[in-house]
Amino acid sequence: MNSSLYKIAAEYIDFKIEGKIVRVPYVIARYAIKKYGNFIDTPDTATTGKYRNFGGKGTPKQLRHAVVSEAKKEGFDLPKKTAKQIGQFMEEKGIGIDCSGFTYNVLKEYVFKEKQKNLDTLVLRFPGELGKIERFFLQKNRVRRISAVTLTSDLNGLENQQWSERKKMEKSTEKTPMTLQGATP
């Protein structure tokens, strides 16, 4: 794995509060459960509001701020708690990350550091002019509007190979890697 990418992901993996490494809970927004059903039925999954505690889309800095704020409000003494207790507190309060929030935030930092491009200006949710207009007007806090479906959409990838080379690749077992539109040098 690219060391720059790993360093960014490590902020979630080695999430620190009060000098303790805390496992960031997986959260899913309640509206998503209503819309898609509870497809994740594990005891380690927390639920949160769409706009509460960043709705599973927060950066490590935002999540840390949410934990500290909730702890002050609830009288939860972070310095005296264990990493496990802090993780349970985060779960109870719906503070955590979902898959697309993690992926988007890590990728956004990586694309900015490596390519000096803002991922918010690259990702499309809709095809054609509608997608470009939506992306332009709703750039702020873009991660809120992003799902795994959006991130894996053909709208957000380009083949790295020319058409003739692609045909050769289809015959082999190795597939062509995808890159973000506009993120290539």
C-alpha positions in Angstrom: 0.0 0.0 0.0 1.2 3.5 -0.8 2.8 4.9 2.4 1.0 8.3 2.0 -2.4 6.5 1.7 -1.6 4.3 4.7 -0.7 7.3 6.8 -4.1 8.9 6.1 -6.0 5.7 6.7 -4.0 5.2 9.9 -5.7 8.2 11.4 -8.9 6.2 11.6 -7.2 2.8 12.3 -5.0 4.3 15.1 -7.6 6.8 16.3 -6.3 8.5 19.4 -8.2 10.2 22.2 -6.5 11.2 25.4 -3.4 9.2 24.4 -5.4 6.0 23.9 -5.9 4.2 20.6 -9.7 3.7 20.2 -11.5 1.5 17.7 -13.7 3.8 15.6 -17.2 2.2 15.5 -18.9 1.5 12.2 -22.0 3.6 12.1 -25.0 3.7 9.7 -27.4 6.6 9.5 -31.0 5.7 10.6 -32.4 7.1 7.3 -30.2 4.5 5.4 -31.7 1.7 7.4 -35.2 2.9 6.6 -34.4 3.3 3.0 -32.3 0.1 2.4 -33.1 -2.1 5.4 -30.8 -3.2 8.1 -28.4 -5.1 5.9 -25.7 -5.0 8.6 -26.9 -6.9 11.6 -23.9 -7.0 14.0 -23.6 -5.9 17.6 -20.7 -3.6 16.7 -22.8 -1.4 14.4 -24.1 1.8 15.8 -26.8 4.1 14.3 -26.7 7.8 14.0 -28.8 10.6 12.6 -28.2 11.8 9.1 -26.7 15.1 10.4 -25.8 14.1 13.9 -22.1 13.5 14.6 -21.3 13.8 10.9 -23.6 10.9 10.0 -20.8 8.4 9.5 -18.9 10.7 7.2 -16.5 12.6 9.6 -12.8 13.1 9.3 -10.7 11.9 12.3 -10.5 15.5 13.5 -14.3 15.9 13.3 -14.9 12.6 15.0 -12.5 13.5 17.8 -14.3 16.9 18.3 -17.6 15.1 18.4 -16.3 12.7 21.1 -14.9 15.5 23.2 -18.1 17.6 22.9 -20.4 14.7 23.7 -18.2 13.7 26.6 -18.3 17.2 28.1 -22.1 17.4 27.6 -22.6 13.9 29.2 -20.0 14.3 32.0 -18.0 11.4 30.6 -14.5 11.8 31.9 -12.3 10.8 28.9 -9.0 10.8 30.8 -10.2 8.3 33.3 -11.8 5.9 30.8 -10.2 3.0 29.0 -10.0 2.8 25.2 -12.7 0.2 25.2 -15.0 2.4 27.3 -14.4 5.3 25.0 -15.2 3.1 22.0 -18.5 2.0 23.7 -19.3 5.6 24.4 -18.8 6.5 20.8 -21.1 3.6 19.7 -23.8 4.7 22.2 -23.6 8.3 20.8 -23.5 7.2 17.2 -20.0 8.6 16.6 -18.1 6.7 14.0 -17.6 6.1 10.3 -19.3 4.3 7.5 -17.6 2.6 4.6 -18.1 5.4 2.1 -17.2 8.1 4.6 -13.9 6.3 5.4 -13.1 5.7 1.7 -14.1 9.3 0.6 -12.1 11.0 3.4 -9.0 8.9 2.9 -9.2 9.3 -0.9 -9.8 13.0 -0.7 -6.7 13.6 1.4 -4.6 11.3 -0.8 -5.8 13.0 -4.1 -5.0 16.4 -2.6 -1.6 15.4 -1.3 -0.5 13.5 -4.4 -2.3 15.3 -7.2 -3.1 18.7 -5.7 -6.8 18.2 -6.7 -9.9 18.5 -4.6 -12.0 15.3 -4.7 -15.1 17.4 -4.1 -14.7 18.8 -7.6 -14.1 15.5 -9.2 -16.8 13.1 -8.1 -20.1 12.9 -10.0 -23.4 11.6 -8.8 -25.4 12.0 -12.0 -24.5 11.8 -15.6 -24.2 14.7 -18.1 -24.8 18.3 -17.3 -27.0 17.5 -14.3 -24.0 15.9 -12.6 -21.7 18.8 -13.3 -24.3 21.3 -12.0 -25.0 19.3 -8.9 -21.3 18.9 -8.3 -20.6 22.6 -8.7 -23.5 23.8 -6.4 -23.1 21.1 -3.8 -19.3 21.0 -3.4 -19.4 22.0 0.2 -19.4 19.0 2.6 -19.6 16.8 -0.5 -18.9 13.6 1.5 -22.5 13.9 2.9 -23.9 13.2 -0.6 -21.6 10.3 -1.4 -22.3 6.6 -1.1 -20.5 3.4 -2.0 -22.7 3.4 -5.2 -21.4 6.8 -6.2 -17.8 5.9 -5.5 -17.9 2.8 -7.5 -20.0 4.3 -10.4 -18.6 4.2 -13.9 -19.1 8.0 -13.8 -16.1 8.3 -11.6 -13.6 6.1 -13.4 -11.5 6.1 -16.5 -9.8 3.2 -18.1 -6.0 3.6 -18.0 -5.6 1.8 -21.3 -6.4 2.7 -24.9 -9.4 0.8 -26.4 -7.2 -1.6 -28.3 -5.1 -2.4 -25.2 -8.4 -2.8 -23.2 -9.5 -5.5 -25.7 -6.3 -7.4 -25.0 -6.8 -7.1 -21.3 -10.4 -8.5 -21.5 -8.9 -11.7 -22.9 -6.5 -12.0 -20.0 -7.5 -12.6 -16.3 -5.9 -9.3 -15.1 -8.3 -6.4 -15.2 -7.4 -2.8 -15.9 -7.2 -0.6 -12.8 -9.5 2.4 -12.6 -8.5 6.0 -11.7 -10.6 9.0 -10.7 -11.5 11.3 -13.5 -9.3 14.3 -13.5 -7.0 12.8 -10.9 -4.5 11.5 -13.4 -1.5 13.7 -14.0 
